[in-house]
């Protein structure tokens, strides 16, 4: 029996092996792109995943966290020994976005107002590619849990899977995920051993005044004026309440007030919607407290009232140090140290893989695919996943399992 390759040779050969069925992966990815499904509606996508896993002889469990799927793949123990109890989780998200696609290629979305504008079709395909390689070679000693997650885009599908017993039914010593990144060159892999994505919070501010005639504002309490002062004051929260060493964002993104056909009517209420992003719990608490205080006090000064409802959606995505360094080593074995960024700056975007990292050690990586230089980033109507990186992403996921649980 030949000894399996180790280190850089093993990892590089993993990508080479997957390139052997690159066309099959492209076909799967194009099919998923043409049939996008929103969070917790990924019925067809989940069925495609199940079909692919079962064809590989992989034990499959569906309906976890509503539409999630988990594949259980066991490796090959060392001769004369039982299978190791080591486990690893590899996660990919499956859902699309409520966006009208503005591409013209043959596999564009076949569903109005639904589009894979974030590359989850590519993520799902890469994990299927890793599953195919691992199921064929079984060059690891332990169990891989292939986690196909629904509802990442604002639905907290990771939390739903955890609440449905993900880590009790499918134990994971560590869990890994990656996301394509148009701002990085093709094949470059980015990671750091700390925060990767910010916590995402949502707030709603309701201002109540006293409506009236636009020609007689002295007889009314104008909530639009109050809203203007609150919008301006909110800009001071980060600059005057958060240390410049820390990072935070507070954005008011939408405003509803009055009727566009009623030019002389002062409305009685105004509603503001926004988001806050941060990495530290102390900063998150400070933003929430300051936001509520500002809204209430400013409204009171104008004779109005304001209520701020603050909702914490996703926690910060923070890599554990050892697992991040391990993932960086594996990435270097695939693409070379010159193509791995180990101190990638974190993003103020959010990711519900954070819920999994709160439960288990692990790491979240970025896979460069280019495209941002043409003005096309994630969530753009002209976005498309770059099929060129499918073998690299699939190879990285497979290599994480092989290197974490060597024979």
Buried (B, 14 or more C-beta within 10 A) or exposed (E): EEEBBEEBEBBBBBBEBBBEBBEBBBBBBBBBBBBBBBBBBBEBBBEBBBEBBEEBEBEBBBEBBBBBBBBBBBBBBEEEEEBBEBBBBBBBBBBBBEBEBEBEEEBBBEBEEBBBBBBBBBBBBBBBBBBBBBBEBBBBBBBBBBBBBBBBBBBBBBBBBBEBEBBEEBBBBBBBBBBBBBBBEBBBBBBBBEBBBBBBBBBBBBBBBBBBEEEEEEEBBBBBBBBBBBBEBBEEBBEEBBEEEEBBBBEBEEBEBBEEEEEEBBBBBBBBBBBBBBBBEEBBEBBBEBBBEBBBEBBEEBEBBBEBEBEEBBBBBBBBEEBBBBBBBBBBBBBEEEBBBBEBEBBBBBBBBBBBBBBBBBBBBBBBBBBBEEEBBBEBEBBBBBBEBBBBBBBBBBBBBBBBBBB
